[in-house]
Structures are given as structure tokens and as C-alpha cells.
Amino acid sequence: MEDKATRITLFSLRSAPMRAFHLTWLAFFVCFFAWFACAPLMPVIVQAFSLTPEQVANINIAAVAVTILVRMLVGPLCDRYGPRRIYTGLMTLGALPVFALAFADDYLTFLLCRLGIGAIGASFVITQYHTSVMFAPNVVGTANATTAGWGNAGAGAAQALVPLLFSAILFLGVDTAQAWRGAMLVPGAALLAMAWLYWRYTQDCPQGDYATLRRDAARLPPRKGGWASFRQACGNYRVWMLFLTYAACFGVEVFMHNIAAIYYVMHFDFSLRDAGLAAGTFGLLALFARALGGWLSDKAAARWGLDVRASLLCLLIIGEGLGLLWFSQASGAVMAILAMLVFGLFTHMACGATYALVPFVDRKALGGVAGIVGAGGNVGAVAAGFLMKEVGDMQGTLLWLGAFVAVSSLCALAVRFSAEHKANEAALRDRALAAGGLAR
């Protein structure tokens, strides 16, 4: 614990925690850019493959479904092999279906590629794991939320920039059928470049790499690995409460990334470029809103204790639910964008507040906790996809989602800790502050 950073020094790369801080958010940004790169191009792809509404819904479900399993796996794998190796491997393998998507020639192939691309959505869990082991309790919420927020902005950047890239390729004289394929090659190449950077410049924890530290067991932070970490996390009810709250906030966020551009095209007659820009503002809120949620959680906990982190999360999810209900009923484009920004602000803050709480649930099974809670977000996105298939209308689906989100806020209130647990966490925080940390 004494080696963990107690400060976030944004313009420094001298310490291992700060190198991990910047490379985790950058890797996460690239992964999310690749994950959602084809979402703003769906109006073009729908025409290219003559997709039905049911097929579009299936593609959206496939884009997030496999992430549930991979998120549950990578958390415990980080405990066992270290985040450096797992992140590098995920990005390298994740580039393959991104490249393959550019060569898809029918609905089934496209669906399978989207399923494969969904695996890189597990990058979030590794990002949160890596900053959790690098930063001390007094700033871990801010570190987690900031890296996640800046990384999450990759989805918003994809919404805004991929249509511009598509237009630039068209300007070069390439036809529409090939232009969207060319645009998909860019995120694939970015994943490979980022994998090399991560492997070259990060380490697993402040003390070094897990493989080296296991030769000297006394230097390795005590933590369960692999299946043991997952099993222990499964037995903690707080994990499942946060699983549900994350389904309510991040699940809605992912669902919005997949349908926002199409929603603006269908309901407000936006052009592909304008729809991408409007949808992109939702994702770009993550640049500050998610960090704000984590920062508020840290500040509130410093003053009122650990339990207030859950109370804050409850309030943020209520705000998200009410904002989503407003968005679903907005009749004009301007009002819809305003409502989206309001509920998006609460959504991102709730995501940040959730993972500001995760490191305190069970330190000895951190990978299992991070993986299960992260998977909850994708369960929420898949459930929203099936809800849209059942309702058959995007606007009606958003209305139901708003109601479900508001009710799910009760799960956050159920997260409470024993007096002994809170005393132990307070002692860890005091020791870390006394040691001074590594971030310079």
C-alpha cells in the first residue's frame, strides 16, 4: 500500500502509477473507438446489406453480448497474469475482427465480426483494475473515473469522427460501398499500435510485474487469482448490487452509443454527419463527467465515510432515470439534444461513482469484483437491446428504460459496509497518506 500513488500529477510520466494512468485511458480510448466505429455508419451499412430492423437489433446485441463473458474473465486473469499482459493480448487479438469487418459481404459475416469486436469492450475492466492497484484510497475513485471517462470518450469520438473519415474517403473518389470499409481499417491499425505502447511502457503494479514479483512472494500484494478471485467475488452481495447499478448506467450508455445516430436520423431527419455529431456529444461528456462522479465520491467519502459513496451513486442514478424519461418524450431536435446532455451527464457521473466504490468491496478479489460489475454494464445493454425488439419502437424503449433506471437506484442504497470494514479502509487510507505515494 505504501507504494501506491496518493496524488494524480497529470503532466508527469516519471512514476509507474502515472504512466499506467495515461496509457490505460489511452488504450481504453482506442478500444472504445474501435468498438463503436461502425455505429455511426449503420445507416449506410443498413442500405448496403438491406438489413431489417430485427437484424439491426441483433447486430446491436451482438456488439455487447460477448463482452459480458470476456469482462468476467479478464478481471480474474489480471489477478493471475497482470494487467499489462492481458491488456496487450486483448488489443492484439481484438484488432483481427475489426479488420475482418471491412471485408464482410453479408449479414451473417457482419454479425459475427460485431460479436468478435465486442470482446474489446472488456478493456474497461483492465483499465479500472490497473488504476486500482496503482493509486491509494484517497484518490483511487478519481483515478478510476478519470481514466474511464477519458477512455469512454473514444465512443463519442467514433460517433463524431468516423463519419468525417467516411466523407474524406468518398472525397477521394471511392464509392460508398468501399468507403465505409476503408474507414474501419483505421481503428484496427490503432489497436495494434496501442498494444505495442502498452507492452513497452507499463508494469503491473507499483512494485513491478507480477511474473517477476512472484519469484519473491513477499513483494506481491496479497490477492487471490483466477477462479478463486471470481468465486470469492460471487459470494459478496455488494458485487451484485453494483452489477445492477452498472447495468443501469453503463448499459444505457452503450445502448445509446449504438442507437443514437439512427434515432436522430429516423426521428428528426438529421443527415449522417449531423446525427454523428449530435450522438458524439453524449459520448464526449465522458471527458469530464465520469471523472466528476469519481471525484465527488472521493471528496464525500473523505468527509462522511465509505457508506456515502453508495448514497451518492443512488442520487446520480435517479437523476439519470429522470433525464432519460425527459429525452424519450422530447418532440423537437433541440430539446432532445438538451435532454440527452442532461441525462448523459448523470449517466457518466453514475458510472464514475460506481467504480469509485468497486476498489473498496473486496481488495483480495479485486479482479473478480471489477470483472463481474463491469459485465453488469453489458448485461444492461443486451437487456436494452432485447427490450427494443420487444417494444418495436426506439422512443417507447427509451421510456421504459428511464423507468427501470430510476427503480434500480435502490440497489445502490443496499450497498453498506460493516464497522470493521470501514475501520480497515480508513487505516489503509491513513497509512497511504502518511507514506506520501509515488506520483510526482
C-alpha positions as CSV (number, residue, x, y, z in Angstrom):
1,M,0.0,0.0,0.0
2,E,2.8,2.4,0.8
3,D,3.9,2.3,-2.8
4,K,0.6,3.4,-4.2
5,A,0.3,7.0,-5.5
6,T,-1.6,9.4,-3.3
7,R,-1.7,12.2,-5.9
8,I,-2.5,12.5,-9.6
9,T,0.1,14.6,-11.3
10,L,-1.3,14.9,-14.8
11,F,1.8,16.2,-16.6
12,S,4.2,13.6,-15.2
13,L,5.2,10.3,-16.7
14,R,8.1,9.7,-14.3
15,S,6.4,7.2,-12.0
16,A,4.8,3.9,-12.8
17,P,1.4,4.9,-11.5
18,M,1.3,8.0,-13.8
19,R,2.5,6.0,-16.8
20,A,-0.2,3.5,-16.1
21,F,-2.8,6.3,-15.6
22,H,-2.1,7.8,-19.1
23,L,-1.6,4.6,-21.0
24,T,-4.7,2.9,-19.5
25,W,-7.0,5.8,-20.6
26,L,-5.4,6.0,-24.0
27,A,-5.7,2.2,-24.5
28,F,-9.3,2.4,-23.4
29,F,-10.0,5.3,-25.8
30,V,-8.6,3.3,-28.7
31,C,-10.6,0.2,-27.7
32,F,-13.9,2.1,-27.4
33,F,-13.2,4.0,-30.7
34,A,-12.8,0.6,-32.4
35,W,-15.8,-0.9,-30.6
36,F,-18.2,1.8,-31.8
37,A,-16.5,2.8,-35.0
38,C,-19.3,1.2,-37.2
39,A,-22.2,2.5,-35.1
40,P,-22.4,6.0,-36.9
41,L,-22.1,4.2,-40.2
42,M,-25.1,1.9,-39.6
43,P,-27.5,4.0,-41.8
44,V,-25.1,3.3,-44.7
45,I,-24.4,-0.3,-43.7
46,V,-28.2,-1.0,-43.4
47,Q,-28.6,0.0,-47.0
48,A,-25.5,-1.8,-48.2
49,F,-26.8,-5.2,-46.7
50,S,-30.5,-4.4,-46.9
51,L,-30.8,-5.1,-43.2
52,T,-34.2,-5.5,-41.5
53,P,-34.9,-3.7,-38.1
54,E,-34.7,-7.1,-36.4
55,Q,-31.2,-7.7,-37.9
56,V,-30.1,-4.3,-36.8
57,A,-31.3,-5.1,-33.3
58,N,-29.4,-8.5,-33.4
59,I,-26.2,-6.6,-34.5
60,N,-26.5,-4.2,-31.6
61,I,-27.0,-7.1,-29.2
62,A,-24.0,-9.0,-30.6
63,A,-21.8,-5.9,-30.2
64,V,-22.2,-6.1,-26.4
65,A,-23.2,-9.7,-25.6
66,V,-19.8,-11.3,-25.8
67,T,-18.3,-8.6,-23.6
68,I,-20.3,-10.0,-20.7
69,L,-18.3,-13.2,-20.7
70,V,-14.9,-11.5,-21.6
71,R,-15.3,-8.9,-18.8
72,M,-15.9,-11.7,-16.2
73,L,-12.8,-13.5,-17.5
74,V,-10.3,-10.6,-17.8
75,G,-10.7,-9.4,-14.2
76,P,-9.5,-12.7,-12.6
77,L,-7.0,-13.1,-15.3
78,C,-5.5,-9.7,-14.3
79,D,-5.1,-11.1,-10.8
80,R,-3.3,-14.1,-12.2
81,Y,-1.2,-12.7,-15.0
82,G,-1.2,-9.0,-14.5
83,P,-3.0,-6.2,-16.4
84,R,0.0,-5.5,-18.7
85,R,-0.1,-8.9,-20.4
86,I,-3.9,-9.2,-20.5
87,Y,-4.4,-5.7,-22.0
88,T,-1.7,-6.2,-24.7
89,G,-3.2,-9.5,-25.7
90,L,-6.8,-8.2,-25.8
91,M,-5.9,-5.3,-28.1
92,T,-3.8,-7.5,-30.4
93,L,-6.5,-10.1,-30.8
94,G,-9.2,-7.5,-30.9
95,A,-7.7,-5.9,-34.0
96,L,-8.5,-9.1,-36.0
97,P,-12.3,-8.8,-36.1
98,V,-12.1,-5.1,-36.7
99,F,-10.0,-5.7,-39.8
100,A,-12.3,-8.6,-40.8
101,L,-15.4,-6.4,-40.6
102,A,-14.0,-4.3,-43.5
103,F,-14.3,-7.4,-45.7
104,A,-17.7,-8.6,-44.6
105,D,-20.0,-9.3,-47.5
106,D,-23.3,-10.5,-45.9
107,Y,-25.3,-10.1,-42.8
108,L,-24.1,-13.3,-41.0
109,T,-20.4,-12.4,-41.5
110,F,-21.1,-8.8,-40.3
111,L,-22.9,-10.2,-37.3
112,L,-20.0,-12.5,-36.3
113,C,-17.5,-9.7,-36.7
114,R,-19.5,-7.4,-34.4
115,L,-19.6,-10.3,-31.9
116,G,-15.8,-10.6,-32.0
117,I,-15.3,-6.8,-31.8
118,G,-17.4,-6.8,-28.6
119,A,-14.6,-8.5,-26.8
120,I,-12.5,-5.4,-26.8
121,G,-15.2,-3.7,-24.6
122,A,-13.6,-5.7,-21.8
123,S,-10.8,-3.2,-21.9
124,F,-12.7,-1.1,-19.3
125,V,-12.2,-3.8,-16.6
126,I,-8.5,-3.9,-17.2
127,T,-8.3,-0.1,-17.1
128,Q,-10.1,0.0,-13.8
129,Y,-8.1,-2.8,-12.4
130,H,-4.8,-1.2,-13.3
131,T,-5.5,2.2,-11.8
132,S,-7.0,0.5,-8.7
133,V,-3.7,-1.3,-7.9
134,M,-1.7,1.9,-8.7
135,F,-3.5,4.5,-6.6
136,A,-4.2,4.9,-2.9
137,P,-7.7,5.0,-1.4
138,N,-7.8,8.8,-1.1
139,V,-7.6,9.3,-4.9
140,V,-8.5,5.9,-6.4
141,G,-12.0,6.9,-7.2
142,T,-10.8,10.0,-9.1
143,A,-8.2,7.9,-10.9
144,N,-10.6,5.2,-11.9
145,A,-13.3,7.7,-13.0
146,T,-10.9,9.9,-14.9
147,T,-9.2,7.1,-16.9
148,A,-12.5,5.5,-17.6
149,G,-14.1,8.8,-18.6
150,W,-11.3,9.9,-20.9
151,G,-11.2,6.4,-22.4
152,N,-15.0,6.3,-22.7
153,A,-14.8,9.4,-24.8
154,G,-13.4,7.1,-27.6
155,A,-17.0,6.1,-28.2
156,G,-18.1,9.7,-28.6
157,A,-15.1,10.4,-30.8
158,A,-16.1,7.5,-33.0
159,Q,-19.6,8.9,-33.4
160,A,-18.2,12.3,-34.4
161,L,-15.0,11.4,-36.4
162,V,-15.8,8.2,-38.3
163,P,-18.5,9.9,-40.5
164,L,-15.9,12.6,-41.3
165,L,-13.4,9.9,-42.2
166,F,-16.0,8.2,-44.3
167,S,-16.7,11.6,-46.1
168,A,-13.0,12.1,-46.6
169,I,-12.6,8.7,-48.3
170,L,-15.7,9.5,-50.5
171,F,-14.0,12.8,-51.5
172,L,-11.0,10.8,-52.8
173,G,-13.4,9.2,-55.4
174,V,-14.0,5.9,-53.6
175,D,-17.6,4.7,-53.8
176,T,-19.9,4.3,-50.8
177,A,-19.7,0.5,-50.7
178,Q,-15.9,0.7,-50.2
179,A,-15.6,3.9,-48.2
180,W,-17.1,2.6,-45.0
181,R,-14.8,-0.5,-45.3
182,G,-11.8,1.7,-45.6
183,A,-12.9,3.7,-42.6
184,M,-12.9,0.5,-40.5
185,L,-9.2,-0.2,-41.2
186,V,-8.1,2.8,-39.1
187,P,-9.3,1.6,-35.7
188,G,-7.7,-1.8,-36.4
189,A,-4.3,-0.3,-37.0
190,A,-4.7,1.9,-33.9
191,L,-5.3,-1.2,-31.7
192,L,-2.1,-2.8,-32.8
193,A,0.0,0.4,-32.3
194,M,-1.6,0.8,-28.8
195,A,-0.8,-2.8,-27.9
196,W,2.9,-2.2,-28.5
197,L,2.9,1.0,-26.5
198,Y,1.2,-0.7,-23.5
199,W,3.6,-3.6,-23.5
200,R,6.6,-1.3,-23.8
201,Y,5.9,1.3,-21.2
202,T,3.7,-0.1,-18.4
203,Q,4.1,-2.5,-15.5
204,D,1.5,-4.4,-13.5
205,C,1.7,-2.6,-10.1
206,P,3.9,-0.1,-8.4
207,Q,6.4,-2.8,-7.3
208,G,6.8,-4.2,-10.9
209,D,5.5,-7.1,-13.0
210,Y,3.6,-9.9,-11.4
211,A,5.7,-12.6,-13.1
212,T,8.9,-11.1,-11.5
213,L,7.3,-10.4,-8.2
214,R,6.1,-14.0,-7.8
215,R,9.7,-15.1,-7.5
216,D,9.7,-13.1,-4.3
217,A,6.2,-13.7,-2.9
218,A,6.7,-11.2,-0.1
219,R,6.8,-8.3,-2.6
220,L,3.5,-9.3,-4.3
221,P,0.4,-7.7,-2.9
222,P,-1.8,-10.4,-1.3
223,R,-4.7,-11.1,-3.7
224,K,-6.5,-14.2,-4.9
225,G,-6.0,-15.1,-8.6
226,G,-8.1,-16.7,-11.4
227,W,-11.0,-18.8,-10.3
228,A,-10.5,-18.1,-6.6
229,S,-10.9,-14.4,-7.2
230,F,-14.1,-14.9,-9.2
231,R,-15.6,-17.3,-6.7
232,Q,-15.0,-15.0,-3.8
233,A,-16.4,-12.0,-5.6
234,C,-19.6,-14.0,-6.5
235,G,-20.3,-14.6,-2.8
236,N,-20.4,-10.9,-2.0
237,Y,-23.9,-9.4,-2.3
238,R,-22.5,-5.9,-2.8
239,V,-20.9,-7.1,-6.0
240,W,-24.3,-8.0,-7.4
241,M,-25.9,-4.7,-6.3
242,L,-23.2,-2.8,-8.2
243,F,-23.7,-5.3,-11.1
244,L,-27.3,-4.0,-11.3
245,T,-26.4,-0.3,-10.9
246,Y,-23.8,-0.6,-13.6
247,A,-26.3,-2.2,-15.8
248,A,-28.5,0.8,-15.3
249,C,-25.8,3.4,-16.1
250,F,-23.2,1.9,-18.4
251,G,-25.7,-0.4,-20.0
252,V,-27.8,2.6,-21.0
253,E,-24.6,4.4,-22.2
254,V,-23.7,1.5,-24.5
255,F,-27.2,1.2,-25.8
256,M,-27.3,5.0,-26.6
257,H,-24.0,4.7,-28.5
258,N,-25.5,2.0,-30.7
259,I,-28.8,3.7,-31.5
260,A,-28.3,7.5,-31.0
261,A,-27.2,8.2,-34.6
262,I,-30.0,6.2,-36.1
263,Y,-32.5,7.7,-33.7
264,Y,-31.7,11.3,-34.8
265,V,-31.8,10.2,-38.5
266,M,-35.2,8.5,-38.1
267,H,-37.0,10.9,-35.7
268,F,-35.5,14.2,-36.6
269,D,-34.4,13.8,-40.2
270,F,-30.7,14.5,-39.4
271,S,-28.0,13.9,-42.0
272,L,-25.5,11.2,-41.3
273,R,-22.9,13.9,-40.4
274,D,-25.2,15.9,-38.1
275,A,-26.6,12.7,-36.4
276,G,-23.0,11.6,-35.7
277,L,-22.1,15.0,-34.2
278,A,-25.2,15.0,-32.1
279,A,-24.7,11.5,-30.9
280,G,-21.0,12.2,-30.3
281,T,-21.7,14.9,-27.7
282,F,-23.2,12.2,-25.5
283,G,-20.0,10.2,-25.5
284,L,-17.7,13.2,-25.2
285,L,-19.4,14.1,-21.9
286,A,-17.3,11.3,-20.5
287,L,-14.2,13.6,-20.9
288,F,-15.2,15.3,-17.6
289,A,-18.5,13.9,-16.3
290,R,-17.2,10.4,-15.3
291,A,-14.2,12.0,-13.6
292,L,-16.6,14.3,-11.8
293,G,-18.5,11.4,-10.4
294,G,-15.4,9.7,-9.1
295,W,-14.0,13.0,-7.6
296,L,-17.3,13.7,-5.8
297,S,-17.2,10.2,-4.4
298,D,-13.7,10.6,-3.1
299,K,-14.5,14.0,-1.6
300,A,-17.7,12.9,0.0
301,A,-16.0,9.7,1.5
302,A,-13.2,11.8,2.9
303,R,-15.7,13.8,4.9
304,W,-18.6,11.4,5.7
305,G,-17.1,7.9,5.3
306,L,-17.3,4.9,3.0
307,D,-21.1,4.5,3.0
308,V,-21.8,7.9,1.5
309,R,-20.2,6.6,-1.8
310,A,-23.3,4.4,-2.3
311,S,-25.7,7.2,-1.3
312,L,-24.2,9.5,-3.9
313,L,-24.5,6.7,-6.5
314,C,-28.2,6.4,-5.7
315,L,-28.8,10.1,-6.3
316,L,-26.9,10.1,-9.6
317,I,-28.9,7.1,-10.9
318,I,-32.2,8.8,-10.0
319,G,-31.1,11.8,-12.0
320,E,-30.2,9.6,-14.9
321,G,-33.6,7.9,-14.9
322,L,-35.5,11.2,-14.8
323,G,-33.3,12.7,-17.6
324,L,-33.9,9.6,-19.8
325,L,-37.6,9.9,-19.3
326,W,-37.4,13.5,-20.5
327,F,-35.3,12.6,-23.5
328,S,-37.8,9.9,-24.5
329,Q,-40.6,12.4,-24.6
330,A,-38.7,15.3,-26.4
331,S,-40.6,16.2,-29.5
332,G,-38.1,18.6,-31.1
333,A,-34.5,18.1,-32.1
334,V,-33.1,21.0,-29.9
335,M,-35.0,19.7,-26.8
336,A,-33.9,16.2,-27.5
337,I,-30.2,17.2,-27.6
338,L,-30.6,19.2,-24.4
339,A,-32.3,16.3,-22.6
340,M,-29.6,13.9,-23.9
341,L,-26.9,16.1,-22.5
342,V,-28.6,16.3,-19.1
343,F,-29.3,12.6,-18.7
344,G,-25.8,11.8,-20.2
345,L,-24.2,13.9,-17.5
346,F,-25.9,11.9,-14.8
347,T,-25.2,8.6,-16.7
348,H,-21.4,9.2,-16.9
349,M,-21.2,10.5,-13.3
350,A,-23.0,7.4,-12.1
351,C,-20.5,5.2,-14.0
352,G,-17.7,7.0,-12.3
353,A,-19.2,6.8,-8.9
354,T,-19.8,3.0,-9.3
355,Y,-16.1,2.3,-10.0
356,A,-15.1,4.7,-7.3
357,L,-16.8,2.2,-5.0
358,V,-15.5,-1.0,-6.6
359,P,-12.0,-1.0,-5.1
360,F,-13.4,-1.0,-1.5
361,V,-15.7,-4.0,-1.9
362,D,-13.1,-6.7,-1.6
363,R,-9.4,-5.9,-2.1
364,K,-8.4,-9.6,-2.1
365,A,-10.7,-10.4,-5.0
366,L,-10.3,-7.1,-6.9
367,G,-10.2,-8.7,-10.3
368,G,-13.3,-10.8,-9.7
369,V,-15.2,-7.7,-8.4
370,A,-14.1,-5.5,-11.3
371,G,-15.0,-8.1,-13.8
372,I,-18.4,-9.0,-12.5
373,V,-19.5,-5.4,-12.0
374,G,-18.2,-4.5,-15.5
375,A,-20.1,-7.4,-17.0
376,G,-23.2,-5.9,-15.5
377,G,-22.9,-2.9,-17.8
378,N,-23.1,-5.1,-20.8
379,V,-25.9,-7.2,-19.4
380,G,-27.8,-3.9,-19.2
381,A,-27.0,-3.1,-22.8
382,V,-28.1,-6.5,-24.0
383,A,-31.3,-6.3,-22.0
384,A,-32.0,-2.9,-23.5
385,G,-31.5,-4.5,-27.0
386,F,-34.0,-7.2,-26.3
387,L,-36.4,-4.6,-24.8
388,M,-36.2,-2.7,-28.1
389,K,-37.0,-5.9,-30.1
390,E,-40.0,-6.5,-27.8
391,V,-41.3,-2.9,-27.8
392,G,-40.5,-2.4,-31.5
393,D,-40.0,1.3,-31.2
394,M,-36.9,3.3,-30.1
395,Q,-38.9,6.0,-28.3
396,G,-41.0,3.6,-26.4
397,T,-37.9,1.6,-25.4
398,L,-36.3,4.7,-24.0
399,L,-39.4,5.5,-21.9
400,W,-39.3,2.0,-20.4
401,L,-35.5,2.3,-19.8
402,G,-36.0,5.5,-17.9
403,A,-38.4,3.9,-15.5
404,F,-36.2,0.9,-15.0
405,V,-33.1,3.0,-14.3
406,A,-34.9,5.1,-11.7
407,V,-36.1,2.0,-9.8
408,S,-32.6,0.4,-9.9
409,S,-31.2,3.3,-7.8
410,L,-32.5,1.3,-4.8
411,C,-29.7,-1.2,-5.4
412,A,-27.1,1.4,-4.6
413,L,-28.7,2.1,-1.2
414,A,-28.3,-1.6,-0.4
415,V,-24.5,-1.4,-0.5
416,R,-23.4,-0.9,3.1
417,F,-20.2,-2.0,5.0
418,S,-19.6,-3.3,8.5
419,A,-17.9,-1.1,11.1
420,E,-14.8,-3.3,10.9
421,H,-14.6,-3.0,7.1
422,K,-14.8,0.8,7.3
423,A,-12.2,0.9,10.0
424,N,-9.8,-1.2,8.0
425,E,-10.3,1.1,4.9
426,A,-9.7,4.2,7.0
427,A,-6.5,2.7,8.3
428,L,-5.3,1.9,4.8
429,R,-6.1,5.4,3.7
430,D,-4.2,7.0,6.6
431,R,-1.1,4.8,6.0
432,A,-1.0,5.6,2.3
433,L,-1.3,9.4,3.0
434,A,1.5,9.1,5.6
435,A,3.7,7.3,3.2
436,G,3.3,10.0,0.6
437,G,2.9,7.8,-2.5
438,L,4.8,7.7,-5.7
439,A,3.0,10.1,-8.1
440,R,5.3,13.0,-8.8
